[in-house]
Amino acid sequence: MSDRYAAGALTAYATALLRALDMPQDKAQAVADVLVEADLLGHDTHGLALLPTYLEDVEAGRMTREGEPVVVNDRPAVVTWNGLRLPGPWLVLRGIEEATKRATVYGTATVSIRRSYHIGCLAVYARRVAMQKLVLLLYSSAPAGGSVAPFGGTKALFSPSPLAIGFPTGGDPVLVDVSTSITTNNLTARLQREGGRLPGPWLIDEEGRPTDDPAVLAAPRTGTILPLGGLDTGHKGYGLSLMVEALTAGLAGHGRSDPGGRLGATLLIQVIDPAAFSGLDEFRSQMDWIVDACHANPPAVGKDQVRLPGERGLKLMREQLRDGVALKPSIVANLRRLSERYGVAFPR
C-alpha cells in the first residue's frame, strides 16, 4: 500500500531540499515542479525517485547550481545553447519558452541544447505545450550513457534516447513519450535492486542471449537493453536511435564522441503553432476525428476501450491532485533519508 501526499506539499519539499544546497529559487522550483508532475502522471521512475541522485550530483558539482546557458548560434527560428550542465528541467522549460515565443512569429521554432543535465519525464513538457494549443516535439539523448546495443550487436552504445510529442485536441491533449529502446534504464535498475524480472526477454547478455533478468546489466556483467521492437523488429528501434542521435548530438555538436561520464542530456526542442499552417480549428478537427475513431475501435479481448497515449496519465493526474500523490514505500524511505540529512521536514 502506497501512502498519499498533497502534490503542493511534495513540490515545496523538493524545492526546499534543492534550496538547502544553494540552488536559486527559479531553478529549484522548476526541478521540483517537473519531478512531482511526473509522479502525478504516473511516471514514478522519473519523479521524486530521481531526487536523491539529483541532490548528490549538485553536491558533487555534476549539476551546475546557477547561471545562464551560453548562446552558440542564433537565427530567427533556431537557437543553439550550451547548457553548462544546468538543471535539465529548468533548461527545457526555458527552451520551450524561447521556442514558443519564436514559433508564434515564424510558425515553428527549434532550440538545440548541448550539455544539459538530466531532464526527467518528457511527457511533462508535452502536456504543458499542448495545453497552450501548440505542438511539441522533444528528443533527448544521453551522450555519456550506453545501455542499448545496435540491432544485431552485443555491446552497449546508445542510451534509451526518448522522444515525445504533445498536441492539442478538443478534449485532453495526446501525449506520446516513448524510448527508442524496449525499456528504460530507471525501470531495469529498480527491478535489479528489488530482485524483479521484466515482462519478457527485453535484454540480452554479453553473448547476445535473450533474458528477462536485469542483473545482466549490473557490473561486472555487460548485458544490454534491446532496441524498441526487441529481437524480432529491433531494427526499427535502432533506426529511431540513429534519428535521435542526428537530431540531438548532430545538431547540437555534442555527443558520444565527446569525453565525459556524467549524467546529462543533449536535446532538441521544437514548438509548432498550428495557427501558422491550416489553422488551429482545422488541426483540432482532424485530430478529434482520429481520437474518436481510436476510441470507437473495437477493443481486444480483456480491454474496455482503446486508449490514447497520455490518457491514463492525465486521468491519474486529476485523481492524484484530488486524493494525493501515491508514492511507493521505497521512494518514501529514500526521501525520509534526505530529510534527515538536510534537515528538511518530510510532508505528512
Secondary structure, 3 states (H helix, E strand, C coil): CCEEECHHHHHHHHHHHHHHCCCCHHHHHHHHHHHHHHHHCCCHHHCHHHHHHHHHHHHHCCCCCCCCCEEEEEECCEEEEECCCCCHHHHHHHHHHHHHHHHHHHCEEEEEEEEECCCCCHHHHHHHHHCCCCEEEEEEECCCCCCECCCCCCCCCECCCCEEEEECCCCCCEEEEECCECCCHHHHHHHHHHCCCCCCCCEECCCCCEECCHHHHCCCCCCEECECCHHHHHHHHHHHHHHHHHHHHHHHCCCCCCCCCCCCEEEEEEEECHHHCCCHHHHHHHHHHHHHHHHHCCCCCCCCCCCCCCHHHHHHHHHHHHHCEEECHHHHHHHHHHHHHHCCCCCC
